[in-house]
Amino acid sequence: MSGGIGTAVHVPFFAARDGRRAVETRYVDGLPQIVAWNLTTGQRRQVTTAPLGAETAAIEPDGHGLWWFDGAPGGQGRWLRGPFEGGHPRPALDGVPAGRMHGLAFDPRSGLAGVGVGVADSSRYYLGRPGERARLVAEEPGYAAVVGLAPGGRLLATAGDPAGPAAVRLWSPASGVLVDAIPGAAGDGDGGAVWALGFRPDLTTARPELLLVLERAGRYTLAFWRQGEGIRTHGPGSALDFDTEITACWYGPGRTALVQQDRAGRSRLLRADLDRGTTAVLPTPEGTIIDFSCAPDRTVHCLWSRDGEPPRSLICHPESMESAEHPESPERPGRSVTASRGTAPGGTTGSRRHELWTRRPYGQIHSFVASPPGRRAGHRPWPTVFLVHGGPHTHDRDAYDARTEALVQAGFTVVRTNYRGSTGYGPRWRDDFGHRVGLAQLEDLAAVRGHLIDAGVSEPGRTGLCGYSWGGYLTLLAMGVQPRLWDVGLAVAPVADYTAAYRATTPALREVDDRLFDGTPEQVPHRYRAACPMTYVGRVRGPLFLAASADDEKCPPEQIERYLAALRRRSVPHRVRWLGGGHDVGRDPAGHAAAWAAMVRYADDTLRASPRTADRRNSGRTGSHHPIHHTEERSTP
């Protein structure tokens, strides 16, 4: 075992009946590994030594056993269980096949565990006691995940498409019968979606209660479902009604919950009373709550960050409305983020940070911008790289980003834009772009680029794109749809051929695409063609740097190889690096670090050229005179 247990990847999760024991995910020698934490002694013990890392873990309610998902690079795997005090791991539940992880839930009263497993194109749900043989409760086609097990093991809750006809299903573990289903429209014909967040753990009556978030009429409402009574909510206009995305968990006894709200790239924590319909804001520093969990003593553990400042642990006391540094954190949060400031501790020294709002007829596009200190020789702007987030339903935030710091240190202005489809700006911004998948997002990126050029922050001929996963997809799409705007594209694990990727990816991602496009490639082929980078590959001028994994289940390699073959036929300048570890960057940190360093050099070689030189380069269709030609490299973990 390595002794170098490092910083937290996630917040700790505590044993519900023994708050002195917790499980964490922490970096050990650059890889995420599972760690047992004894709060009585303060000691931490490294549990896993997985060569590709292990990130998802849980602890049994009595604290006797730790669970972690032992996954292969392609996403397939199984839950393992090891004693908290140490010992040889074994399958957490016998009789459960290997597959994709589709959720896990414990019941503190009965000691039962419910596990979801994705096998082929179906979801299977198993129930059993830790270390013993489990039985199959139910199976259904498509993607759904276990989200809760009611006290006493009376009901098993699973969640599928939040906007679908059965967003939440309630199963009887005893009989495997479907007891109830909550549709995405919550049964009111108002559209929207429903997310299930877990059963109330302290309830001992015969009517389990399930915490919910409802999307209705452009807002998000905290509510709960009670067996035999349906959904109960205070409705529009209450303090439990929010204009941007929220998540929540039960907090202590009674109908009290902790709520995290994401808004315009920042977040806050609130304590909510579901009976009274009231909320109180916890005094956390301005920035982003990356993750949070509740301990049995009712303290709240947070992983917090802000732009330029690495994540650190905080402990909040909602009962006293106080927050403090975790004992392991050496620093207290400094001043809050402002419109323009120097870097916080841990960031790039002297760098300049500001936020940009770009007005468009359909709304304002929000971006975070970071630049090196001062101006370049001759008062020219620094070359600019747009770091394009994936998802699309996530967002860039006021939080530390190691790639931003590395690029600023290398002499680039870095732009992180929350294009349409991003969360944190309400349902309309997230969904209302007419199924113009990719194209609407490119319009937003182009508008921000134009705004920065007009403001003198950037200049034509020296702006590039860099993205991972769906961000890599947007990078490839932009290089074909807007070839005159972007001077280099850096794409990691991208979607390159949308229809081919759809057919080979996971059921969960196919359902995401079904919602984005409002149909399958067979039902709306014109929408997939319009959104596909392969459609525009004939217009790509390059240069491009692509990094991908040969065992990526989410963005499969075959569709990327088709795109690369098209680039080679046209002699478009590009470089390729094949990685290990599947879709997860953390499973091959050395390979991804080497690829990242190569990408930064590649961007530097391209964007350091003068705009006039870049314009001459872009005038040729093949780019054969550009110094960067096609190369292919392979990296293994």
C-alpha positions in Angstrom: 0.0 0.0 0.0 1.2 3.5 -0.7 1.4 5.9 2.1 0.8 9.0 0.0 -2.9 9.5 0.6 -3.6 12.9 -1.0 -6.5 15.3 -1.6 -10.1 14.4 -1.7 -11.9 13.6 -5.0 -15.4 13.5 -3.4 -16.8 14.2 0.1 -16.9 11.4 2.6 -19.9 9.1 3.0 -20.7 8.1 6.5 -22.1 5.0 8.1 -25.7 5.9 8.9 -25.7 4.0 12.2 -22.0 4.6 13.1 -20.9 8.2 12.3 -17.4 7.4 13.5 -16.7 5.5 10.2 -16.7 6.9 6.7 -15.4 6.1 3.2 -13.7 8.5 0.9 -12.2 8.7 -2.6 -8.8 10.4 -2.6 -5.9 10.7 -4.9 -3.0 8.3 -4.3 0.0 8.7 -6.5 -2.2 10.5 -9.1 -5.0 7.9 -9.2 -8.4 8.0 -7.3 -8.5 5.2 -4.7 -10.9 4.2 -2.0 -9.9 5.2 1.6 -11.4 4.1 4.9 -11.6 7.0 7.5 -11.8 6.3 11.2 -13.1 9.5 12.7 -12.4 8.4 16.3 -8.6 8.0 15.6 -8.4 10.3 12.6 -6.6 7.5 10.7 -7.1 6.9 7.0 -6.4 3.5 5.4 -6.0 3.0 1.6 -8.4 0.3 0.6 -7.8 -0.2 -3.1 -4.7 -0.3 -5.3 -6.6 -0.5 -8.6 -4.1 0.1 -11.4 -6.6 2.3 -13.2 -8.0 3.8 -10.1 -11.4 3.4 -8.3 -13.7 6.2 -7.7 -17.2 5.1 -6.7 -17.6 3.8 -3.1 -20.2 3.4 -0.4 -20.3 2.3 3.3 -22.8 0.0 4.9 -25.1 1.6 7.5 -23.4 -0.3 10.4 -20.0 0.7 9.1 -18.7 -2.9 9.0 -18.1 -3.1 5.2 -17.0 -0.8 2.4 -18.2 -1.2 -1.2 -16.5 0.0 -4.4 -17.2 -0.5 -8.0 -14.4 -2.4 -9.7 -14.8 -1.3 -13.3 -12.8 -2.0 -16.4 -11.9 0.8 -18.9 -15.0 0.1 -21.0 -17.3 0.7 -18.1 -18.2 -2.9 -17.2 -17.5 -4.2 -13.7 -19.0 -5.3 -10.4 -19.3 -4.2 -6.8 -16.7 -5.5 -4.4 -16.9 -5.5 -0.6 -14.1 -5.3 2.0 -14.1 -5.1 5.8 -13.7 -1.6 7.2 -10.8 -2.7 9.3 -9.1 -4.4 6.4 -9.1 -7.8 4.7 -9.5 -9.5 1.4 -12.3 -8.1 -0.8 -15.1 -10.3 -2.1 -18.1 -9.8 -4.4 -20.5 -7.5 -2.5 -23.5 -9.6 -3.5 -23.2 -13.1 -4.9 -25.2 -13.9 -8.0 -25.1 -10.4 -9.5 -23.6 -10.4 -13.0 -20.9 -8.0 -14.2 -22.2 -5.0 -16.1 -22.5 -1.2 -16.0 -23.1 0.5 -12.7 -26.8 1.4 -12.4 -27.0 2.6 -8.8 -26.8 1.3 -5.2 -28.9 1.9 -2.1 -28.8 0.7 1.5 -31.6 0.4 4.0 -30.3 1.1 7.6 -33.2 -0.7 9.2 -33.1 -4.1 7.4 -29.5 -4.1 6.4 -30.5 -4.9 2.8 -28.8 -3.5 -0.3 -30.4 -2.8 -3.7 -28.1 -2.8 -6.7 -28.8 -1.8 -10.3 -26.8 -3.5 -13.1 -26.8 -2.7 -16.8 -26.5 -5.8 -18.9 -26.6 -5.5 -22.7 -29.5 -3.0 -23.3 -31.5 -3.7 -20.1 -31.4 -2.7 -16.4 -31.6 -5.4 -13.7 -32.3 -4.8 -10.0 -31.0 -7.1 -7.3 -31.7 -7.2 -3.6 -29.7 -9.0 -0.9 -27.7 -8.7 2.3 -24.0 -7.7 2.0 -21.8 -10.7 1.3 -24.7 -13.1 0.7 -26.6 -14.2 -2.4 -28.9 -11.6 -4.0 -32.1 -12.2 -5.9 -33.3 -10.5 -9.1 -36.2 -8.2 -8.2 -37.1 -6.9 -11.7 -35.7 -6.2 -15.2 -36.7 -3.7 -17.8 -35.3 -2.5 -21.2 -33.2 0.6 -21.5 -31.4 2.6 -18.8 -32.6 3.2 -15.3 -30.8 3.3 -12.0 -31.5 2.3 -8.3 -32.0 5.5 -6.3 -33.5 4.4 -3.0 -34.6 1.5 -0.8 -37.4 2.3 1.6 -37.0 1.6 5.4 -37.6 -2.0 6.0 -36.9 -2.8 2.4 -40.6 -2.2 1.5 -40.0 -0.4 -1.8 -37.2 -0.1 -4.3 -37.1 3.2 -6.3 -35.5 3.4 -9.8 -35.1 6.4 -12.0 -35.0 6.5 -15.8 -35.6 9.4 -18.3 -36.6 12.3 -16.1 -38.9 13.6 -18.8 -40.3 10.2 -19.8 -43.6 8.5 -19.0 -42.0 6.6 -16.1 -39.3 8.9 -14.7 -39.6 7.1 -11.4 -40.7 3.6 -10.7 -41.6 2.0 -7.4 -41.1 -1.8 -7.1 -42.1 -4.3 -4.4 -38.9 -6.2 -3.6 -41.0 -9.0 -2.2 -42.9 -9.7 -5.3 -41.1 -7.9 -8.1 -44.4 -6.1 -8.9 -44.4 -2.5 -10.1 -46.3 -0.7 -7.4 -46.4 2.9 -8.8 -44.8 5.1 -11.4 -44.3 8.8 -11.5 -44.3 10.3 -15.0 -42.0 13.1 -16.1 -44.9 15.5 -16.3 -45.8 14.6 -12.7 -49.2 13.7 -14.0 -50.4 17.3 -14.4 -49.9 17.7 -18.2 -47.5 20.6 -17.7 -44.4 18.9 -19.2 -41.2 19.1 -17.4 -39.3 16.4 -15.6 -39.0 14.5 -12.3 -35.8 13.4 -10.4 -35.9 11.0 -7.4 -33.3 11.7 -4.6 -33.9 8.9 -2.0 -36.3 7.7 0.7 -36.7 9.5 4.0 -34.5 7.3 6.2 -36.0 8.0 9.6 -39.6 7.2 8.7 -41.0 4.1 10.5 -44.6 4.3 9.3 -46.1 2.1 6.6 -46.1 5.0 4.0 -42.5 5.6 2.7 -41.7 9.1 1.5 -39.4 9.8 -1.5 -37.7 13.1 -2.0 -38.2 14.6 -5.5 -37.3 17.6 -7.7 -39.9 18.6 -10.2 -39.4 20.7 -13.2 -42.6 22.7 -14.0 -43.3 25.8 -15.9 -39.7 26.7 -16.2 -38.8 26.3 -12.5 -37.6 23.6 -10.2 -39.6 22.6 -7.1 -38.6 20.5 -4.1 -41.3 18.0 -3.2 -41.9 14.5 -1.9 -44.0 11.5 -2.9 -45.8 9.5 -0.2 -47.1 6.1 -0.9 -50.9 6.1 -1.3 -51.1 9.9 -1.4 -48.9 10.9 -4.4 -46.8 14.0 -4.8 -46.9 16.7 -2.1 -45.5 20.2 -2.8 -46.0 23.8 -1.8 -46.2 24.7 -5.4 -45.2 27.8 -7.4 -44.1 30.9 -5.5 -43.0 29.1 -2.4 -39.4 29.2 -1.0 -39.1 25.6 -2.3 -39.5 26.9 -5.9 -36.2 27.7 -7.7 -35.4 29.4 -11.0 -32.3 27.2 -11.7 -31.2 23.6 -11.2 -31.1 22.1 -7.7 -30.3 18.8 -6.0 -31.1 17.8 -2.5 -30.9 15.1 0.2 -32.8 14.4 3.4 -31.3 16.1 6.5 -31.8 14.8 10.0 -35.2 13.7 11.3 -38.5 15.0 10.0 -39.2 16.5 6.6 -36.0 18.6 6.3 -33.7 18.6 3.4 -30.4 20.2 2.3 -30.6 21.8 -1.1 -27.8 22.8 -3.5 -28.7 25.4 -6.1 -26.5 26.1 -9.1 -26.9 29.6 -10.6 -24.8 31.4 -13.1 -21.6 29.3 -12.5 -21.9 29.4 -8.7 -23.7 27.5 -6.0 -25.2 27.8 -2.6 -26.5 25.5 0.1 -29.9 25.9 1.8 -31.7 24.1 4.6 -35.3 23.5 3.6 -38.4 22.7 5.7 -40.8 20.7 3.5 -43.7 21.1 5.9 -43.5 24.8 6.3 -42.2 25.5 2.8 -39.3 27.7 4.1 -35.6 27.8 3.5 -32.4 29.2 5.1 -29.2 29.8 3.3 -26.0 28.3 4.8 -23.1 30.7 5.1 -20.7 29.1 2.7 -18.0 31.2 0.8 -18.8 32.5 -2.7 -17.8 30.0 -5.3 -18.9 26.4 -6.0 -19.9 23.6 -3.8 -18.5 20.7 -5.9 -20.0 18.0 -3.6 -21.6 17.6 -0.2 -22.8 14.9 2.2 -24.4 14.8 5.6 -22.9 13.1 8.7 -25.1 11.4 11.4 -24.2 14.2 13.8 -25.9 16.6 11.3 -22.7 18.3 10.2 -22.4 18.8 6.4 -19.2 18.1 4.7 -18.5 20.1 1.5 -15.9 20.1 -1.2 -15.6 23.8 -2.2 -13.6 25.7 -4.7 -13.5 29.0 -6.6 -11.7 30.1 -9.8 -8.0 29.9 -9.4 -8.2 28.2 -6.0 -7.9 24.3 -5.7 -10.8 22.4 -4.0 -10.7 22.2 -0.2 -13.0 20.6 2.4 -15.4 22.6 4.6 -17.6 21.6 7.4 -21.0 23.3 7.8 -23.2 23.3 10.9 -26.7 24.0 9.7 -28.1 24.0 13.2 -25.9 26.9 14.2 -25.7 28.3 10.6 -21.9 28.3 10.8 -19.2 26.9 8.5 -15.5 26.3 9.0 -12.4 24.8 7.3 -12.1 21.1 7.6 -9.2 20.4 10.1 -7.1 19.1 7.3 -7.4 22.3 5.3 -4.3 24.6 5.8 -6.0 27.8 4.6 -9.2 29.7 5.0 -11.1 30.9 2.0 -9.9 34.4 0.9 -12.0 37.1 -0.7 -14.8 36.3 -3.0 -14.6 36.4 -6.8 -15.1 39.8 -8.3 -15.5 41.0 -11.9 -11.7 41.4 -12.3 -9.1 40.3 -9.8 -5.7 38.7 -9.4 -5.4 35.0 -8.7 -6.5 33.4 -5.4 -4.0 31.2 -3.6 -3.0 28.2 -5.7 -3.7 29.8 -9.0 -1.5 31.3 -11.7 0.3 34.3 -10.1 -0.8 37.6 -11.4 -3.3 36.3 -13.9 -6.4 38.3 -14.7 -9.9 36.9 -14.2 -13.2 38.4 -15.3 -16.7 37.4 -16.4 -18.2 38.2 -19.7 -21.9 38.5 -20.6 -22.6 38.5 -24.3 -26.0 39.7 -25.3 -28.0 37.9 -28.0 -31.7 38.1 -28.9 -32.4 34.9 -27.1 -30.5 35.8 -23.9 -27.1 36.5 -22.4 -24.2 34.1 -22.8 -22.1 33.8 -19.7 -18.3 33.2 -19.9 -15.4 33.0 -17.4 -12.2 34.5 -18.9 -8.7 34.1 -17.5 -5.6 35.8 -19.1 -1.9 35.9 -18.2 -0.6 39.1 -16.5 0.2 42.2 -18.7 0.1 42.4 -22.5 2.3 40.8 -25.1 5.0 42.6 -26.9 3.6 45.3 -29.1 0.4 45.3 -27.0 -1.1 42.4 -28.9 -3.6 40.2 -27.2 -2.6 36.8 -26.0 -3.6 33.8 -28.1 -7.0 32.5 -27.0 -8.2 29.0 -26.3 -11.9 28.2 -25.6 -12.2 25.3 -23.2 -15.5 23.9 -24.2 -17.4 21.9 -21.5 -19.1 18.6 -22.2 -22.5 17.4 -21.3 -24.2 19.3 -22.7 -26.2 19.5 -19.5 -23.5 20.7 -17.2 -21.7 24.0 -16.9 -18.4 25.8 -16.3 -18.2 27.4 -13.0 -16.4 29.6 -10.5 -14.1 26.8 -9.5 -10.6 25.7 -9.9 -9.7 24.2 -13.3 -6.2 22.7 -13.7 -6.4 23.0 -17.5 -7.2 26.7 -17.3 -4.2 27.2 -15.0 -1.9 25.3 -17.3 -3.0 27.2 -20.4 -2.7 30.6 -18.6 0.8 29.7 -17.4 1.7 28.7 -21.0 0.6 32.2 -22.2 -3.0 31.8 -23.4 -6.2 33.6 -22.6 -8.7 30.9 -21.6 -12.5 31.2 -22.2 -15.0 28.9 -20.6 -18.5 29.6 -22.0 -21.8 28.3 -20.8 -23.5 28.0 -24.1 -27.2 27.0 -24.6 -27.7 23.6 -23.1 -25.7 24.5 -20.0 -27.2 24.1 -16.6 -27.4 26.8 -14.0 -29.5 29.2 -16.1 -32.9 27.7 -16.0 -34.8 25.2 -18.2 -35.3 27.6 -21.1 -31.5 28.1 -21.5 -30.9 24.4 -21.1 -33.5 23.1 -23.6 -34.9 25.8 -25.8 -32.8 25.7 -29.0 -35.1 23.8 -31.3 -33.2 20.5 -31.4 -30.5 22.3 -33.4 -28.0 20.2 -31.5 -24.4 21.4 -31.8 -25.3 24.3 -34.2 -26.9 26.4 -31.5 -23.9 25.9 -29.3 -21.5 26.9 -32.1 -23.5 30.1 -32.6 -22.9 31.0 -28.9 -19.2 30.2 -29.1 -18.9 32.4 -32.2 -20.8 35.2 -30.6 -18.4 35.2 -27.5 -15.4 35.0 -29.8 -16.7 38.1 -31.7 -17.3 39.9 -28.4 -13.7 39.2 -27.2 -12.3 40.4 -30.5 -14.3 43.6 -30.4 -13.1 44.2 -26.8 -9.5 43.7 -27.8 -9.0 40.6 -25.6 -8.6 38.2 -28.6 -7.7 38.7 -32.3 -8.6 36.8 -35.5 -6.2 34.2 -36.6 -5.2 33.1 -33.1 -8.3 31.6 -31.5 -8.7 27.8 -30.9 -11.1 25.3 -29.3 -10.3 22.5 -26.8 -12.9 20.1 -25.5 -13.4 16.7 -23.9 -16.2 14.3 -24.7 -19.2 16.4 -25.8 -16.9 19.4 -25.7 -14.6 17.5 -28.1 -17.6 16.9 -30.3 -18.3 20.6 -30.5 -14.7 21.2 -31.3 -14.8 18.9 -34.3 -18.2 20.3 -35.4 -16.9 23.9 -35.2 -13.8 23.1 -37.3 -16.1 22.0 -40.1 -19.1 24.4 -39.7 -17.0 27.5 -38.9 -13.6 26.8 -40.4 -12.7 30.5 -40.8 -13.3 31.3 -37.1 -11.1 28.7 -35.4 -7.4 28.2 -36.0 -6.8 25.0 -34.1 -9.0 22.3 -32.6 -8.0 20.0 -29.7 -10.5 17.2 -29.1 -10.3 14.4 -26.5 -12.7 11.4 -26.6 -15.1 13.2 -29.0 -18.2 12.2 -30.9 -17.0 12.4 -34.5 -19.8 10.5 -36.3 -23.0 11.0 -34.4 -25.1 8.3 -35.9 -22.4 5.7 -35.6 -21.7 6.8 -32.0 -25.4 6.5 -31.1 -25.6 2.9 -32.3 -22.5 1.8 -30.4 -22.7 3.8 -27.1 -24.4 3.0 -23.8 -28.2 2.9 -23.4 -28.0 5.8 -21.0 -26.4 8.0 -23.6 -28.8 6.9 -26.3 -31.6 8.2 -24.1 -29.8 11.5 -23.7 -29.5 11.8 -27.5 -33.2 10.8 -27.9 -34.1 13.8 -25.7 -31.7 16.2 -27.5 -32.8 15.3 -31.0 -36.4 14.4 -30.0 -35.9 11.0 -31.7 -33.5 8.4 -32.9 -31.4 8.5 -36.1 -34.0 6.5 -37.8 -36.8 8.8 -36.7 -35.1 12.2 -37.4 -32.1 11.5 -39.6 -32.0 15.1 -40.9 -31.3 16.4 -37.3 -28.5 13.9 -36.8 -26.9 14.7 -40.2 -27.0 18.5 -39.4 -25.3 17.9 -36.1 -22.7 15.4 -37.2 -19.0 16.4 -37.7 -18.7 13.9 -40.5 -21.2 15.9 -42.5 -18.7 18.8 -42.6 -15.4 17.0 -42.7 -14.9 18.2 -46.3 -14.7 21.8 -45.0 -12.2 21.1 -42.2 -8.8 22.9 -42.8 -7.2 21.9 -39.5 -4.9 21.7 -37.7 -6.5 19.2 -35.4 -5.2 17.2 -32.4 -7.4 14.2 -31.4 -6.9 12.0 -28.4 -9.1 9.0 -27.9 -9.2 5.6 -26.1 -9.5 2.3 -27.9 -11.8 1.0 -25.2 -14.1 3.9 -24.8 -17.7 2.7 -24.4 -19.3 6.1 -24.4 -17.5 7.6 -27.4 -16.4 4.5 -29.3 -13.2 4.5 -31.3 -14.6 3.2 -34.5 -16.5 6.4 -35.3 -13.4 8.4 -34.5 -11.3 6.2 -36.9 -13.8 7.0 -39.7 -13.3 10.7 -39.1 -9.5 10.3 -39.0 -9.6 8.4 -42.3 -11.5 11.3 -43.9 -8.9 13.8 -42.7 -6.1 11.6 -44.1 -7.8 11.4 -47.5 -7.8 15.2 -47.7 -4.3 15.6 -46.2 -5.7 17.8 -43.4 -2.9 18.5 -40.9 -3.6 16.6 -37.7 -2.1 14.6 -34.9 -3.6 11.6 -33.1 -2.8 10.1 -29.7 -4.5 6.8 -28.6 -4.9 6.5 -24.8 -5.8 3.8 -22.3 -8.4 3.9 -19.6 -11.6 4.2 -21.5 -13.7 7.4 -21.3 -12.5 8.3 -17.8 -9.5 10.7 -17.7 -8.6 9.6 -14.2 -8.0 6.0 -15.3 -4.9 6.9 -17.3 -3.5 10.0 -15.7 0.0 9.6 -17.1 -1.3 9.1 -20.7 -3.7 12.0 -20.4 -1.0 14.2 -18.9 1.3 13.5 -21.8 -1.5 14.0 -24.3 -2.4 17.3 -22.6 1.2 18.5 -22.7 1.4 17.6 -26.4 -1.9 19.4 -27.1 -0.6 22.6 -25.4 2.6 22.5 -27.6 0.5 21.9 -30.6 -1.8 24.9 -29.9 1.3 27.0 -29.1 2.9 26.1 -32.5 -0.3 27.2 -34.3 -1.5 30.2 -32.3 1.8 31.9 -31.8 1.9 32.6 -35.6 0.9 36.1 -36.6 -2.7 36.5 -37.8 -1.5 37.3 -41.3 0.5 34.0 -41.4 -2.5 32.2 -40.1 -4.7 33.6 -42.8 -2.3 32.4 -45.5 -2.3 29.0 -43.9 -6.1 28.8 -43.8 -6.4 29.8 -47.5 -5.2 26.4 -48.7 -7.6 23.5 -48.7 -5.2 20.8 -47.8 -2.9 22.8 -45.4 0.0 20.9 -46.9 2.4 23.8 -46.2 1.6 23.9 -42.5 4.5 22.6 -40.4 2.3 20.2 -38.5 1.5 17.1 -40.5 -0.4 13.9 -39.7 1.2 11.8 -36.9 -0.2 9.0 -34.8 1.0 8.1 -31.3 -0.2 5.4 -28.9 -0.1 5.7 -25.1 -0.7 2.9 -22.6 -1.3 3.2 -18.9 
